[in-house]
Amino acid sequence: MTEPNPAAPAPLFGASDIRRLAGEIGVRPTKTLGQNFVIDGNTIRRIVAAAGVGADETVLEVGPGLGSLTLGLLDAAAAVVAVEIDPVLAAKLPATVAEWRPAAVGNFHLVEADAMKVTELPVEPTALVANLPYNVAVPVVLHLLEHFPSLQHGLVMVQDEVADRLAAGPGSKTYGVPSVKAAWYSQMRKAGVIGMNVFWPAPKIHSGLVAFTRREPPATSATRKQVFAVIDAAFAQRRKTLRAALSGWAGGGPEAERCLLAAGVDPTARGEVIDIAAFARIAEAKEAGA
């Protein structure tokens, strides 16, 4: 009898495992929920490694699906809190964890809910690692960063062009509302590209990995809501100068110009060239002059 190798990595799902699990509960991936299940164990290991999860951490996973990434995270972290909106998938997850990672059952916490509505969790997470549905990726990331200040870092897999937008800096053609709002909470960077053939069903586009590290927002007397209102106005008509784009927000062109000059921003500049600190100064200037 061959002795088990204690150094061998714990098994992860392959394509046949994913299809078998889906078949057992009658699940077909739906475009509505943006479901694309990872069927490659090496991709899971790559994601977990890139996330830099510590053995003492609690990881928040959104949209665990059939549990591909969940198993990899349970191997690396002290605990995993999984938020799943699909009741059929959520019902299967505890049994999957019990079968594939019996020793980690007590470290797994399931929340059946819409991640966009979650404001409390059974365990405080320190990291976010998730394969996010393309259609809700940005609002989910921003919502979680807002409501869970304990999240210090993380890695999300999103549509590749969304990854570019989240990680973009001022002056880039992909810099926009997601870039600036994400920068309020964290430093974001592109951490890799994932091909289409590691998913079932295979999407028609590549996925991108975005890593983030929490940081303090810019020092300002303006609230996050006030700053975000400036960002929304600046990019609503991104080809306009900031003086023109912010006129409605400020109550007229002259007032927009006053706020911009008080913030040290050129009124003829466009929103795509200024950073989150400048947007905060513009919001602050309006409040100071109110």
C-alpha positions as CSV (number, residue, x, y, z in Angstrom):
1,M,0.0,0.0,0.0
2,T,1.4,3.4,-1.0
3,E,1.7,5.8,1.9
4,P,0.1,9.2,1.3
5,N,2.5,12.1,0.6
6,P,1.9,14.7,3.4
7,A,3.6,17.3,1.2
8,A,1.3,16.8,-1.8
9,P,-1.1,19.7,-2.4
10,A,-4.8,19.1,-1.5
11,P,-6.9,18.3,-4.6
12,L,-8.7,21.1,-6.4
13,F,-11.5,20.8,-8.9
14,G,-10.9,19.9,-12.5
15,A,-13.4,20.2,-15.4
16,S,-15.0,16.9,-14.7
17,D,-15.5,17.7,-11.0
18,I,-17.2,21.0,-11.8
19,R,-19.5,19.4,-14.4
20,R,-20.4,16.6,-12.0
21,L,-21.2,19.0,-9.1
22,A,-23.3,21.2,-11.4
23,G,-25.1,18.1,-12.7
24,E,-25.9,16.9,-9.2
25,I,-27.8,20.1,-8.4
26,G,-29.1,20.7,-11.9
27,V,-27.2,23.9,-12.4
28,R,-26.4,25.4,-15.8
29,P,-24.3,28.6,-15.6
30,T,-26.4,31.7,-16.4
31,K,-25.4,34.9,-18.1
32,T,-27.9,36.8,-15.8
33,L,-25.7,36.0,-12.7
34,G,-22.5,36.2,-14.8
35,Q,-21.5,32.6,-13.8
36,N,-18.3,31.3,-15.2
37,F,-16.8,28.5,-13.1
38,V,-13.0,28.0,-12.9
39,I,-12.1,24.5,-14.0
40,D,-8.3,24.6,-13.6
41,G,-6.6,23.9,-10.3
42,N,-3.4,25.7,-11.4
43,T,-5.4,28.9,-12.0
44,I,-6.8,28.7,-8.5
45,R,-3.4,28.3,-7.0
46,R,-2.2,31.2,-9.1
47,I,-5.0,33.4,-7.8
48,V,-4.5,32.4,-4.2
49,A,-0.7,33.0,-4.4
50,A,-1.2,36.4,-6.1
51,A,-3.7,37.4,-3.3
52,G,-0.9,37.0,-0.7
53,V,-3.4,35.6,1.9
54,G,-1.8,34.9,5.3
55,A,-2.4,31.8,7.3
56,D,-4.0,33.9,10.1
57,E,-6.4,35.8,7.8
58,T,-10.2,35.7,7.2
59,V,-11.0,35.9,3.6
60,L,-14.2,37.3,2.1
61,E,-15.2,35.5,-1.1
62,V,-18.1,36.8,-3.2
63,G,-19.8,34.4,-5.7
64,P,-18.1,31.2,-4.7
65,G,-20.3,29.3,-7.1
66,L,-19.5,25.6,-6.9
67,G,-16.5,26.2,-4.6
68,S,-13.4,26.1,-6.9
69,L,-11.7,29.1,-5.4
70,T,-13.2,28.4,-1.9
71,L,-11.1,25.2,-1.5
72,G,-7.9,27.0,-2.5
73,L,-8.7,29.8,0.0
74,L,-9.4,27.3,2.8
75,D,-6.0,25.8,2.2
76,A,-4.3,29.2,2.6
77,A,-6.4,31.2,5.2
78,A,-7.6,30.7,8.7
79,A,-11.2,31.2,7.6
80,V,-13.4,31.9,4.6
81,V,-16.7,33.8,4.6
82,A,-18.5,33.1,1.3
83,V,-21.3,35.3,0.1
84,E,-23.5,33.5,-2.5
85,I,-26.7,35.0,-4.1
86,D,-27.8,31.8,-5.8
87,P,-29.8,29.6,-3.3
88,V,-29.1,26.4,-5.2
89,L,-25.4,26.9,-5.2
90,A,-25.4,28.1,-1.6
91,A,-27.2,25.0,-0.5
92,K,-24.5,22.8,-2.0
93,L,-21.4,24.5,-0.7
94,P,-21.3,23.2,2.9
95,A,-21.5,19.6,1.7
96,T,-18.8,20.3,-0.9
97,V,-16.5,21.7,1.8
98,A,-17.3,18.8,4.1
99,E,-16.4,16.3,1.3
100,W,-13.3,18.0,-0.1
101,R,-11.9,19.8,3.0
102,P,-13.4,18.0,6.1
103,A,-10.8,19.4,8.4
104,A,-11.8,23.0,7.4
105,V,-15.5,22.7,7.9
106,G,-15.4,24.8,11.1
107,N,-13.4,27.5,9.2
108,F,-16.1,28.0,6.5
109,H,-18.9,30.5,6.9
110,L,-21.7,30.8,4.3
111,V,-23.9,33.9,3.8
112,E,-26.7,33.5,1.3
113,A,-27.2,37.1,0.2
114,D,-26.7,39.7,-2.5
115,A,-23.2,41.1,-1.9
116,M,-24.4,44.5,-2.9
117,K,-26.7,44.5,0.2
118,V,-24.4,42.9,2.7
119,T,-23.3,45.2,5.5
120,E,-22.6,42.7,8.3
121,L,-20.8,39.3,8.3
122,P,-20.4,36.6,10.9
123,V,-16.6,37.0,10.9
124,E,-14.6,40.2,10.3
125,P,-12.7,39.7,7.0
126,T,-9.2,41.1,6.4
127,A,-8.9,40.2,2.7
128,L,-11.2,40.0,-0.3
129,V,-10.5,37.4,-2.9
130,A,-13.2,36.7,-5.5
131,N,-14.1,35.8,-9.1
132,L,-16.6,38.5,-9.7
133,P,-19.5,38.5,-12.2
134,Y,-18.5,41.0,-14.9
135,N,-21.7,43.0,-14.8
136,V,-21.5,43.9,-11.1
137,A,-17.8,43.8,-10.4
138,V,-17.1,47.5,-9.8
139,P,-20.1,48.3,-7.6
140,V,-19.5,45.2,-5.5
141,V,-15.8,46.1,-4.9
142,L,-16.7,49.7,-4.0
143,H,-19.6,48.6,-1.7
144,L,-17.4,46.1,0.2
145,L,-14.5,48.6,0.6
146,E,-17.0,51.1,2.0
147,H,-18.8,48.8,4.4
148,F,-15.9,46.6,5.6
149,P,-13.0,48.8,6.7
150,S,-11.4,45.6,8.1
151,L,-10.6,44.6,4.5
152,Q,-6.9,45.5,4.2
153,H,-6.0,43.9,0.9
154,G,-7.3,41.6,-1.8
155,L,-7.4,40.3,-5.3
156,V,-10.4,40.2,-7.6
157,M,-10.8,38.6,-11.0
158,V,-12.9,40.7,-13.4
159,Q,-13.4,41.3,-17.1
160,D,-10.0,42.4,-18.4
161,E,-11.1,45.8,-19.5
162,V,-12.7,46.4,-16.1
163,A,-9.4,45.4,-14.5
164,D,-7.6,48.1,-16.6
165,R,-10.2,50.7,-15.5
166,L,-9.9,49.9,-11.8
167,A,-6.1,50.0,-11.9
168,A,-5.7,53.1,-14.3
169,G,-4.0,56.2,-13.2
170,P,-4.7,59.9,-14.1
171,G,-3.9,60.6,-17.8
172,S,-4.7,57.1,-19.0
173,K,-7.5,56.7,-21.5
174,T,-9.0,54.0,-19.3
175,Y,-9.0,56.3,-16.3
176,G,-12.6,57.1,-15.2
177,V,-15.1,56.8,-12.4
178,P,-14.1,53.3,-11.3
179,S,-10.4,54.3,-11.1
180,V,-11.0,57.4,-9.0
181,K,-13.5,55.9,-6.6
182,A,-11.4,52.8,-6.1
183,A,-8.4,55.1,-5.3
184,W,-10.4,56.7,-2.5
185,Y,-10.1,53.5,-0.6
186,S,-7.0,51.8,-1.9
187,Q,-4.0,51.5,-4.2
188,M,-5.0,49.2,-7.1
189,R,-2.7,47.5,-9.5
190,K,-3.1,45.0,-12.4
191,A,-1.8,41.6,-11.3
192,G,-2.2,39.5,-14.4
193,V,-4.5,38.2,-17.2
194,I,-6.4,35.0,-17.2
195,G,-7.3,33.2,-20.4
196,M,-10.7,32.0,-21.4
197,N,-10.1,28.3,-21.5
198,V,-9.9,27.9,-17.7
199,F,-13.6,28.6,-17.3
200,W,-16.8,26.7,-17.9
201,P,-18.5,28.0,-19.9
202,A,-15.6,29.8,-21.6
203,P,-16.2,33.6,-21.7
204,K,-15.6,35.5,-25.0
205,I,-13.1,37.8,-23.3
206,H,-10.0,37.5,-21.1
207,S,-10.2,38.1,-17.4
208,G,-7.9,40.4,-15.4
209,L,-6.6,40.2,-11.9
210,V,-6.6,43.4,-9.8
211,A,-4.8,43.5,-6.5
212,F,-5.5,46.2,-4.0
213,T,-4.0,47.5,-0.7
214,R,-6.1,49.6,1.6
215,R,-5.0,53.1,2.4
216,E,-6.4,56.2,4.1
217,P,-8.6,58.5,1.9
218,P,-7.1,61.9,1.1
219,A,-7.1,64.3,4.1
220,T,-10.2,66.4,3.5
221,S,-13.1,67.9,5.4
222,A,-15.4,66.8,2.5
223,T,-17.4,63.6,2.9
224,R,-16.9,60.6,0.7
225,K,-20.4,61.2,-0.7
226,Q,-19.5,64.8,-1.6
227,V,-16.3,63.8,-3.3
228,F,-18.0,61.0,-5.3
229,A,-20.6,63.6,-6.5
230,V,-17.8,65.6,-8.0
231,I,-16.3,62.5,-9.7
232,D,-19.7,61.5,-11.2
233,A,-20.2,65.1,-12.5
234,A,-16.7,65.3,-13.9
235,F,-17.0,62.1,-16.0
236,A,-20.6,62.4,-17.0
237,Q,-19.4,64.4,-20.0
238,R,-15.7,63.5,-19.9
239,R,-14.8,65.4,-23.1
240,K,-15.8,68.7,-21.5
241,T,-13.5,70.9,-19.5
242,L,-13.9,70.6,-15.7
243,R,-15.4,74.2,-15.7
244,A,-18.1,73.0,-18.0
245,A,-18.6,69.5,-16.7
246,L,-19.0,70.8,-13.1
247,S,-21.2,73.7,-13.8
248,G,-24.4,71.8,-13.0
249,W,-22.9,70.3,-9.8
250,A,-21.6,73.7,-8.6
251,G,-24.6,75.8,-9.6
252,G,-23.0,77.6,-12.6
253,G,-19.8,78.0,-14.5
254,P,-18.4,80.8,-12.4
255,E,-18.9,78.9,-9.2
256,A,-17.3,75.8,-10.8
257,E,-14.3,77.9,-11.8
258,R,-14.1,79.3,-8.3
259,C,-14.0,75.8,-6.7
260,L,-11.4,74.6,-9.2
261,L,-9.1,77.5,-8.7
262,A,-9.5,77.2,-4.9
263,A,-8.5,73.6,-5.2
264,G,-5.5,74.4,-7.4
265,V,-7.0,72.8,-10.5
266,D,-6.9,74.2,-14.0
267,P,-10.5,74.9,-15.0
268,T,-9.7,74.0,-18.6
269,A,-8.4,70.6,-17.6
270,R,-10.5,67.4,-17.9
271,G,-11.4,65.0,-15.2
272,E,-9.2,62.3,-16.7
273,V,-6.0,64.1,-15.7
274,I,-6.6,64.7,-12.0
275,D,-6.2,62.4,-9.1
276,I,-8.5,61.5,-6.1
277,A,-6.8,64.2,-3.9
278,A,-7.7,66.9,-6.4
279,F,-11.3,65.7,-6.5
280,A,-11.4,65.9,-2.7
281,R,-10.0,69.5,-2.8
282,I,-12.7,70.5,-5.3
283,A,-15.5,69.1,-3.1
284,E,-13.9,70.8,-0.1
285,A,-13.8,74.2,-1.9
286,K,-17.5,74.0,-2.6
287,E,-18.4,73.3,1.0
288,A,-16.1,76.0,2.2
289,G,-17.8,78.5,0.0
290,A,-21.3,77.4,0.7
